[in-house]
């Protein structure tokens, strides 16, 4: 019965389309948002925040595998998505964000650091859930080709297309992407237009003035690699400056170990030195003369 | 991969290697192994990390998946006019300010553009809908802000109080010092006066109308000599000079009637009563003092 109803319904809509009710959405973007297993609470909160500010996003359940990422393409297709944000968590502490244009690519792998979620009480802004936001890019994005590529990708993935299903009509916040220190810094600000109720000492001069209040989340992305395909394919860019967090931790540990080793070496050296300084017994040593 | 695309990649590789003037089949850097690298000098580092930055491919890919011919309102992406340049990344304040300014500029440009298309920008005050942060959360934020301001105010108050206390103490010390100074000054003055009087006996003392030692003036005037009474006078007072010497130490009628020096209490043992236990506060205070 249900299938009959469905098919009838489908026929209806297709007829409607042919009758001239054209879908006026030109920019169709849907984002699949999911994480791998082993995600921590902070990463999960960040993902929820992203879901809250992206009305075109569809959240999916955790992905079991970390090695066969190509199945994400099929997953995205199953849920009618042409973009994918995948949170890959390694060792329950390192967060990598895959951003991909499924199914044909490109895709990029980014390392996420310095996460502050929206729950933090220091971030005092607020906005409508699902309102469209503007995107602000740093001029540095035009400086090199891989940043240009990322800029285009962010525009499509993080931008809310006009007429997205759950989006609301007003524009009250802005996402900003800036490049400092070879990292991409993400910020989300509420746009507050000054009016007599929210500005003490309001004058006519403040009429068109805007202030921003940060909403959150904030995080910092380091590009690791850019691939030609979606979740695979040949690497077209690799960040030479990226050092994996594993490496950093290993170095720290090694440093600690060398501290112990060097102390031990110093102790044995000192003992040997003392022994040498004692000297040998001779004809004229005190014990022989007075003993 | 379609033949079209593979053509692309070959072209790119050629472009990459043109400036190196190599007349070989294009081989990607990853495919090279150690034997392919001719190490004539012997100082090539074989383990050097080979990084990939295929700019031509990046450009081509970007051009391929770029959203073309879309009105601005579809994406609403704004690029800043000035690139962010910071001296110190770890200077949080400056960094956040730079981000803020970038976003602010974009917001201003964006608002003009949105208004030009005739779409609504500002949310009217009577438009209520679900927000990103819940009301409870916003209440928490508000409470925190209040707490923060209250804390700041309290600490400022405490600081002011401390300063006042410090200042009060200073004032007290100053007053004491002033009093001391005044006292010593007065003494100095008196000494000066005394000296002056002694030095200038002949001058009238009308100018200095201060009574110094009560009625002792006459005596001091009589004994004008320095160094007190003379030897003769002393001896006279000690051994007697003139007058009756007898019965000087015996009682007279007056002396026996005089009871001035007698105090009946003097001989009694004083009654002290039971030793009192001091009050609680006093005891606590004493304990603290130890």
Interface residues (C-beta under 8 A of the other chain):
Chain A: X26 X27 X52 X53 X101 X104 X105 X106 X118 X119 X121 X124 X126 X127 X128 X129 X130 X131 X132 X133 X134 X135 X136 X137 X138 X139 X140 X141 X142 X143 X144 X145 X146 X148 X149 X151 X152 X153 X155 X156 X159 X161 X162 X168 X169 X170 X171 X172 X174 X176 X178 X179 X180 X181 X185 X187 X189 X191 X193 X197 X210 X211 X212 X215 X226 X228 X235 X236 X237 X238 X239 X240
Chain B: X49 X51 X52 X53 X54 X55 X57 X58 X59 X61 X62 X65 X66 X67 X70 X73 X74 X75 X76 X77 X78 X79 X80 X81 X82 X83 X84 X86 X89 X95 X98 X99 X100 X102 X103 X104 X105 X106 X107 X108 X110 X111 X114 X119 X120 X121 X122 X123 X125 X127 X129 X130 X131 X132 X133 X137 X138 X140 X141 X144 X145
